[in-house]
Amino acid sequence: MFRLVRAAVVTMALVLGSLVAAVPATGAPLPTIVLVHGAFADASSWDGVVSRLRDDGYHVVTPDNPLRGPAFDAAAIQRTIDGISGPVVLVGHSYGGTVISNVHDAKVESLVYIAAFAPTQGEFALEELNPIRYPGSQLTLALRPKVVDDAHGIAGKNLDAYVDPASFHDVFAQDVDPATAADMAARQHSLALTANLEPSGAPSWSGTPSWYLVSTADRVIPPASQWDMARRMGAHISSIDASHAGLVSHPAEVAAVVEAAAGR
């Protein structure tokens, strides 16, 4: 009988030990990380960040960003969040920052902007690329238009923009190796031309703790614009010497900022 009791106690201790090990030191569950890609990219741009976050025990979701406009795209991300139980850290890269700024959900405990637009109410993204106030963006000259199928457009069509593959490496990802940049260019999703002209709604960052990682060698969103947006938000600000594609060239640093926002 004594041996049976002792075996039961040992088994219970092992079970309790495994449960305690699965809970962070704070006692709070790890949040789900939702990574929202920007324009001229797809979810695979997060791959390096995802692998590091998952290695550290986080559940990570990388939904497709439709790139149709702030309100439409925010609704798409909201549907992803609706399927998540528990706290969420919402992360946006580039135009993805505009999208997460338009998502309002009590489950979102923090926001992270990676070289991203962070518009205030009524503002549209192109205002942050004003060449007089913020010189240095090379994006406009690299864009090419194309007509795409779009069920929400006029007569099922829409006019989109994409980055010319011949310019993609130099403009978007100069610190990424050429083969990877070529693959990114081939995978890129085009952006509805009207998306960057649609006024943003009330910003979620005004009432949510926010983090901003500035890319100081960015040739898409000028670093000065990024600094100004981050300061306006009252965000926790850090920086890396990276291109606009810092999430690809510096995934460890990006993952570290996301984990800081997770606060565990």
N, C-alpha and C positions, 0 to 999 in steps of 0.2 A: 504493500500500500504506500509506504514512504517513497519508494522509487517512482511509483506512478505520479504521486503528488509533485515530487521534485521535477519529473519530466514535464509535467503540465506547466509548472512555474517557469522552467527554462524556455519552453515553447512560447508562453505568453510574453516573456521578456524580449525574445527575439522579434515577435510580431510588433510589440510596442516600439522597440528600437527602430525598426524599419519605417514605422509610421512617423516617428519623430524626425528621422533623417530626411523624410520627404517634405517636411515643412520648413520654410526658411527660419532663420534665427529670430526674426521678429514675430513669428507665429502667424503671420498673414500669408495667404496663398499667393503664389506668383501670378502676376497678371498675364493675360494673353496679349501678345504683341501683334498688332495689325500694321503691316507695312504697305503703304500706298505709293505706287510708282508714279512718276511724272510723265509729261509729254515726251515723245520721241524715245520711248523706252518701253519695256514690258516688265512683268513680275520677275523675270530671271535676273534683272539688274540687282536684285536683293540677295542673290544666292550666297555670296560670301558672308554677308551679315547674318542670314538665316542660319547657316551652319554653326556659327559661333554662338548665337543665342540658344539654339537647340542643345548644343553641347553643355551649356550652362543651365539647362533644365527648363527653359521657357517653351511654352506652346506658341507657335508663330503661324500667322495666317497672312497670305499675300494675295488679296483679291485683285481682280482685274479692274482697272480704272478705265471707264468708257471714253474719257477725254472728249466729252460733248459739251460741257459747261459746268460751272460750280454747283448749281442747284441739282442738276441731273446726276452728276457724278457723286455728290455728297449723299444723295438718296441711295445710290448703289452701294456705297460703303456702309451706310446705315443698315441696309439689309444684312450685310455680313455681321455687323455688330449685334444685330437682333438675334442671331443664332449663337451668340457666345454668352455663357453664364459666368458671372464673376467680373472682376475689374479688367480694364483694357488700357494699354498704352498705345496711343495712335500716332503713327509716324508717317510723315510725308516728305517726299523728295521733289524738288522743283515745283512744277504745277500741282503736284500732290499736296503741297502746303496750302494752296488755295482750297483744295477739296476738304482737307481735314479742318480748316478754319470754318467751314460751313456745316460741320457735323456737331450736333448738340445731343449728348447722351450722358446721363448721370453715371453710367458705367465707365466712362472715359476719365481716368484719374490723372492723366498727364498727356501732354502733346510734345512731339519732337519734330523739329524742322531741320532737314538736311539740305543745305544750299537751296532753300525753298522760298517761294512767295508766301507772305503772311499778310494778306490784305486786311484793311479795316473796312467797316461797313460802307458800301457804296463805291469802293475802290475796285478797279480792275487791274489785272496783272501787268498789262503793258505800261501802266503808270510807273512801275518800278524799274522799267528799262528806258526811261526818258534819257536820251543821249546827252541832253544839256546838263541835267542834274547828276546823272550817273553815266558818264562816258565809259566805253570799254567793251560793251557787249558786241559780239560778232555774230549773234544768232540771226538777225534779220536778213543779212546778206546770204546766209547759208540755207534759208528756207525755200522750199519749192511747193507750189500748189498742186493739188490733184482732186478730182471728183471721186467721191466714194459712195458706196451704198450705205444708206442710213435710214432706218425705218422711221426715225423721228425728224428727218429733214424734209424739205419741200420735194414733193413727188418722189419720195424715197431716196433722195440724193442729198449730199452735202459737200461743201468745199472745205477740204482739209489742207493742212500744211505738214510737211515732213522735212527732216534735215537731209540735204543732199549727201549721199554716202561719200562723195569725193571730199567733202568738207568735215565729215563727222568727227574724225580723229582729232583734227586741229582745233575745232571749235568746241566740241562737247566733251572730249575725253583725251586730252593731250598727254596725260600721265598714265594711260592704259596702253598695253602693248598693242601694236597694229592689228594683229590677228583677232584679239578680243574686241577691239574697237570695230573692226569690220563686221564681226558677228553681231555686235550691238546695233550697228547701223541696219543690218539686214532684218533684225527682229523688231525694230522700232515700230511703235503704233503712232499713227498720225493724229493730230489734234485739230478739232473743228476750229476754223478761223474765228468764229464768233466766241469761242470759249474765253479767250483772253480779253474780250471786250465786254463780257457780261459782268455787271456790278456784283460784288460780293455781298453776302448778307452779314448779319451781326456776327462778329468773330467769336468763336468758341474760346480762343486764347485769352479773352478779356476776363474770364472767370475760371480758368483752368491753369494749373502750374505748367509752364512751358520751358522747353530746352531748345536751343538753336546752335547748330554747328555750321560755322561760316567756312566756305572754301575760298581761301585767299588768292588762288590762281584761277578763279572761275572766269570763263570767257562767255558765259551765257547770261547769268545774273551778276552784274558787277559787285565785287566785294563790298564796296561802299554802300550799295543798296541793301545788301544783306545785313550789314552792321546796323544800319538805320532801322530796318524792320525789326531786328532782334531787340534793339534798345527800346523801341516804341512798345513792344510787347511786354517788356519787363522780364524777358526770358533769362534763364541761366545760359550764358554765352561761352562758347569755346570755339577754337578755330583749328584748321589743318591746312597745310600747304598742299592743296589739291585742286584738280580740275572740277568742273561741274559734276563729273561722275565719281566723286569721292567715295561713294558707297561701293564702287567697284574697285578702285585703286587703293582704298584704305578701309577695308571692311572691319578690321579689329577696332580702329578708333571710332567708327560709326557705332558698332555694337556696344562699345563702352559707354557712349553717351546715352544710348537707349536704355542700358541697364541702370545708369545713374537716374534716369527718369522713372524707372520702375521702383526705385527707392527701397529695395529690399536689402 
